[in-house]
Amino acid sequence: MAKVLIVDDEEAILMMYSESLKAGGHSVITAGNGEEGIESAKKNKPDLIFLDIIMPRVNGLDVLKELKADPDVKNIPVFLLTNLPEDASGGKAKELGVTGYLVKAQVEPAKLEEIVEEAVKNRGK
């Protein structure tokens, strides 16, 4: 079982993905904007973070930048989960240390479960 943080400003997205991950036996924390996401990551130290890019106040790339600059949370795998095509933000995300880039329209909730299982399996390596 993993502790997963999902950061997205769309309530329907948070519900869909969190219900799927909870059904898989994982603990899920959600944050509705980038500021909450940063606070939650630092407080809860999840095993993995799914992060939207387009959000009010603090966007996902700025959240990623801040998390990767913090020694306490910089090693947590972060997957961008966004509506933007990878060629729009993928290069910048890689520079900032993103683990993976997922486009929401192409990702079934079950795929997140696979990603979490893989991350948990590889955590000790």
CORFENTA-V84566 format. One record per residue. N is the residue number from 0. RES is the residue in one small letter. PSI is psi in radians with two decimals (999 if undefined). BURIAL is 1 if it has 24 or more other ideal C-beta (glycine too) atoms within 12 Angstrom, else 0. Layout:
N;RES;PSI;BURIAL
N;RES;PSI;BURIAL
//
This chain:
0;m;2.40;0
1;a;2.72;1
2;k;2.08;1
3;v;2.35;1
4;l;2.22;1
5;i;2.16;1
6;v;1.96;1
7;d;2.50;1
8;d;-0.03;1
9;e;1.97;0
10;e;-0.72;0
11;a;-0.67;0
12;i;-0.81;1
13;l;-0.80;1
14;m;-0.84;0
15;m;-0.90;1
16;y;-0.66;1
17;s;-0.68;1
18;e;-0.72;0
19;s;-0.79;1
20;l;-0.67;1
21;k;-0.69;1
22;a;-0.48;0
23;g;0.07;1
24;g;0.19;0
25;h;2.71;1
26;s;2.23;0
27;v;2.31;1
28;i;2.42;1
29;t;2.66;1
30;a;2.38;1
31;g;-0.05;1
32;n;3.02;1
33;g;-0.68;1
34;e;-0.82;0
35;e;-0.65;1
36;g;-0.77;1
37;i;-0.86;1
38;e;-0.80;0
39;s;-0.71;1
40;a;-0.76;1
41;k;-0.62;1
42;k;-0.79;0
43;n;-0.29;1
44;k;1.14;1
45;p;2.90;1
46;d;-0.40;1
47;l;2.59;1
48;i;2.30;1
49;f;2.20;1
50;l;2.18;1
51;d;2.76;1
52;i;-0.92;1
53;i;1.81;1
54;m;2.69;1
55;p;2.80;0
56;r;-1.33;0
57;v;2.08;1
58;n;2.92;1
59;g;-0.63;1
60;l;-0.63;1
61;d;-0.63;1
62;v;-0.85;1
63;l;-0.80;1
64;k;-0.79;1
65;e;-0.73;1
66;l;-0.74;1
67;k;-0.28;1
68;a;-0.16;0
69;d;2.03;0
70;p;-0.48;0
71;d;-0.45;0
72;v;0.02;1
73;k;-0.39;0
74;n;0.02;0
75;i;2.22;1
76;p;2.31;1
77;v;2.17;1
78;f;2.17;1
79;l;2.32;1
80;l;1.74;1
81;t;2.93;1
82;n;-0.16;1
83;l;2.38;1
84;p;2.63;0
85;e;-0.57;0
86;d;-0.24;0
87;a;-0.69;0
88;s;-0.04;1
89;g;-0.71;0
90;g;-0.83;0
91;k;-0.73;0
92;a;-0.73;1
93;k;-0.72;0
94;e;-0.65;0
95;l;-0.13;1
96;g;0.41;1
97;v;2.56;1
98;t;-0.67;1
99;g;2.87;1
100;y;2.08;1
101;l;2.36;1
102;v;2.13;0
103;k;-0.77;1
104;a;-0.32;0
105;q;0.09;0
106;v;1.99;1
107;e;2.63;0
108;p;-0.60;1
109;a;-0.50;0
110;k;-0.64;1
111;l;-0.66;1
112;e;-0.78;1
113;e;-0.75;0
114;i;-0.75;1
115;v;-0.80;1
116;e;-0.76;0
117;e;-0.75;0
118;a;-0.71;1
119;v;-0.74;1
120;k;-0.66;0
121;n;-0.08;0
122;r;-0.72;0
123;g;-0.05;0
124;k;999;0
//
